[in-house]
């Protein structure tokens, strides 16, 4: 990932706005999403790269570090990032640098993507790891909210030994290597240092007879299902946290969390611009000239739009409250409708006669180009 330019990955210029990057990321995420490219490792890799680039460039602090130091800023915790003027060392790190990709089968739903993060307790990995699940929803689902059932594999507490790692009826004994200390001392010349005991992983005890189900780990990998409530107003990149639904901890450690990262499919009619929706509608040239009322599609059904006489092609109208809801539910966006005047490609003899008469009466036959245009163009001739 460090060899790629993050702006090139998203297909935007270096000075791109947050909205431009969101739009570009939405297209890339749909293009390379593993659910649409099952078994395609190159697509999976591109999806990870694009997601990483978007995470960096939409965070002001990370983007500033990237613009100054390039991909080297994310090759390790604080790699090459000064703490202050003239100071070297790590104050900066990117949380996605500690993600480890785990791909598993989602029972009956095709491939899924997970990212496993190191546990945050710092006690030898006893706390369970957090997991990431990427979920794609439709624009309609994002607008009204939806309930989804997801299926994924994770490390769960072994039922046979209840997470102890010991075969029922057996017990734990003092570790013979560290004699219960959980650490061992090693000498390297004049320096003596301490490290976690490799036999008991710091617990100070050893299982007398490992559980036959989990082989002493206390956890087993199983497929589980979870019902999610996705609130209205979410967008590509929105995250939901399901506390305690990550991987089970070891030896009584806390379970990790599950993070659901959403992406919204492109819609065939509407383009999202923040909380507003944008669409283009063709209208007959007679409506544009004479005016009238047309019906336009919205996410909540049809709506009437009044077209005043003399409307020009490209005119944009606003339908109040027909856009996306805000994520906090405080207001509703608008729908912007741009009209394009359709010119008939073939005419009946009667239609042609009537239009020729209109052109003659209007004087269009002698002046086929607008006089206003020529008044503006005189200085160029």
Buried (B, 14 or more C-beta within 10 A) or exposed (E): BEEBEBBEBBBBEEEBEEEBBBBBBBBBBBBBBBBBBEEBEEBBBBBBBBBBBBBBBBBEEBBEBBEEBBBBBBBBBBBBBBEEEEEEEEEBBBEBEBBEEBEBEBBEEEBBBBBBBBBBEEEBBBBBBBBBBBBBBEBBBBBBBBEBEBBBBBBBBBEBBEBBBBBEEBEBEEBEBBEBBBEBEEEEEEEEEEEBBEBBBBBBBBBEBBBEBBEBBBBBEEBEEBEBEBBBBBBBBBEBEBEEBBBBBBBEBBBBBBBBBBBBBBBEBBBBBEBBBBBBBEBBEEBBBEEBEBEBBBBEEEBEBEBEEEBEBEBEBEBEEBBBBBBEEEEBBBBBBEBEBBEEEEEEEEEEEEEEEEEEEEEBEEEEEEEEEEEEEEEEE
